[in-house]
Amino acid sequence: QVPLYLSNRQTAGALLRLLPEREGIRVADLGAGLGSVLRPLALARPDARLVGVENAPLTWLAGRFLALALPNCELRWGSLWRTPLHEFDVVYAFLSPVPMPALWEKVAAEMAPGSLFVSNSFPVPGVAPTLVVDVGDGRGTQLYCYRR
């Protein structure tokens, strides 16, 4: 029920700079689409484990195909609402303003202290971000970062 928003390479680069430098981090992309963020991250960080969740079957299938050669990148077909977030160090979402309050409740309930939630373009209403990153692309994309 959310339009397909595609993240660009500049956004993937900005997100890469936000990732912890320690080896073996786990990153989730909720509403991963075609994996336009996950694939560049998987190439840049072969030590990381990247998981995308997509509920549109054809989009998921195309994204899964595009990520076949990346052993550290997995695209799951399913609902972000049924995806446990406790296993991830960083969770990224480019959705819409509508689900942000409910998604924040899920993030606050499930993500571990010290983890990072990043929302592309849509801040969590009523919650001050820890950091706002200007991606520097033609769209004026901003990443709203919330440290748990």
C-alpha positions in Angstrom: 0.0 0.0 0.0 3.1 2.2 -0.3 4.3 3.3 -3.7 7.6 2.0 -4.9 10.2 4.6 -3.9 13.7 3.7 -5.3 16.7 4.8 -3.4 19.6 6.2 -5.5 23.4 5.6 -5.3 24.0 8.8 -3.4 21.6 7.5 -0.7 23.4 4.2 -0.6 26.7 6.0 -0.2 25.3 8.2 2.7 24.0 5.1 4.4 27.3 3.3 3.9 29.0 6.1 5.8 26.5 5.7 8.7 27.2 2.0 9.1 29.3 0.9 12.1 32.8 0.0 11.1 32.9 -3.2 13.1 32.9 -6.5 11.2 29.8 -8.6 10.9 27.1 -5.9 11.2 23.5 -6.8 10.3 21.5 -4.4 8.2 17.8 -4.6 7.2 16.0 -2.6 4.5 12.3 -2.6 5.1 10.5 -2.3 1.8 13.6 -3.1 -0.1 12.1 -2.9 -3.5 14.7 -4.0 -6.1 17.5 -3.8 -3.6 18.9 -0.5 -4.8 20.4 0.2 -1.4 21.3 -3.3 -0.4 23.3 -4.3 -3.4 25.8 -1.3 -3.2 26.1 -1.9 0.5 26.7 -5.6 0.0 29.5 -4.8 -2.5 31.1 -2.2 -0.3 30.8 -4.2 2.9 31.3 -7.9 2.1 31.7 -8.5 5.9 28.2 -7.3 6.6 24.9 -9.3 6.5 22.2 -7.5 4.5 18.6 -8.5 4.5 15.8 -6.8 2.5 12.1 -7.3 3.1 9.7 -6.7 0.3 6.0 -7.6 0.1 5.3 -7.0 -3.6 5.9 -10.3 -5.3 7.2 -9.1 -8.7 9.4 -6.5 -7.1 10.8 -9.0 -4.6 11.5 -11.5 -7.4 13.3 -8.9 -9.5 15.3 -7.8 -6.5 16.2 -11.3 -5.5 17.4 -12.0 -9.1 19.6 -8.9 -9.1 21.2 -9.9 -5.8 21.9 -13.5 -6.7 25.7 -13.0 -7.0 25.9 -11.3 -3.6 26.3 -14.0 -0.9 25.9 -11.5 2.0 22.7 -10.1 0.6 19.3 -11.8 1.1 15.9 -10.5 -0.1 12.9 -12.0 1.8 9.4 -11.9 0.6 7.1 -10.9 3.4 5.7 -8.2 5.6 8.0 -5.8 7.4 5.5 -6.0 10.3 6.3 -9.7 10.8 10.0 -9.1 10.5 11.8 -9.2 13.9 14.1 -6.2 14.2 16.1 -7.3 17.3 18.7 -9.1 15.1 19.7 -5.9 13.2 22.3 -3.2 14.0 20.9 -0.9 11.4 17.4 -0.7 10.0 16.7 1.4 6.9 13.2 2.3 5.5 12.1 4.4 2.6 8.3 4.1 2.9 5.9 7.0 3.2 4.7 9.2 6.1 1.7 7.0 6.7 3.3 4.0 8.4 6.0 6.0 10.3 4.2 6.2 13.7 3.5 2.5 13.8 7.0 1.6 12.5 8.5 3.8 15.2 6.5 1.8 17.8 7.9 -1.4 16.3 11.5 0.0 16.2 11.3 1.2 19.8 9.9 -2.2 21.0 12.3 -4.4 19.1 15.6 -2.8 18.3 18.5 -3.1 20.7 20.0 -0.2 22.6 22.7 1.4 20.5 21.2 0.3 17.2 20.3 2.7 14.4 17.0 3.3 12.6 17.3 5.4 9.4 14.2 6.7 7.6 14.6 8.1 4.1 12.7 11.4 3.5 10.1 10.9 6.2 10.8 11.7 9.8 9.0 10.0 12.7 6.3 12.4 13.9 7.0 13.8 17.3 10.4 12.2 17.7 13.6 14.2 17.4 16.2 12.5 15.2 19.6 12.0 16.5 21.1 13.1 13.2 19.7 14.3 9.9 22.0 13.6 6.9 21.6 15.7 3.7 22.4 13.1 0.9 23.3 15.9 -1.6 21.3 14.5 -4.5 19.0 16.3 -6.9 15.9 15.3 -4.9 17.1 16.9 -1.7 17.0 13.6 0.1 17.4 13.6 3.8 18.1 10.6 6.0 16.5 10.9 9.5 18.6 8.9 11.9 17.4 7.6 15.3 19.8 6.0 17.7 18.1 3.5 20.0 
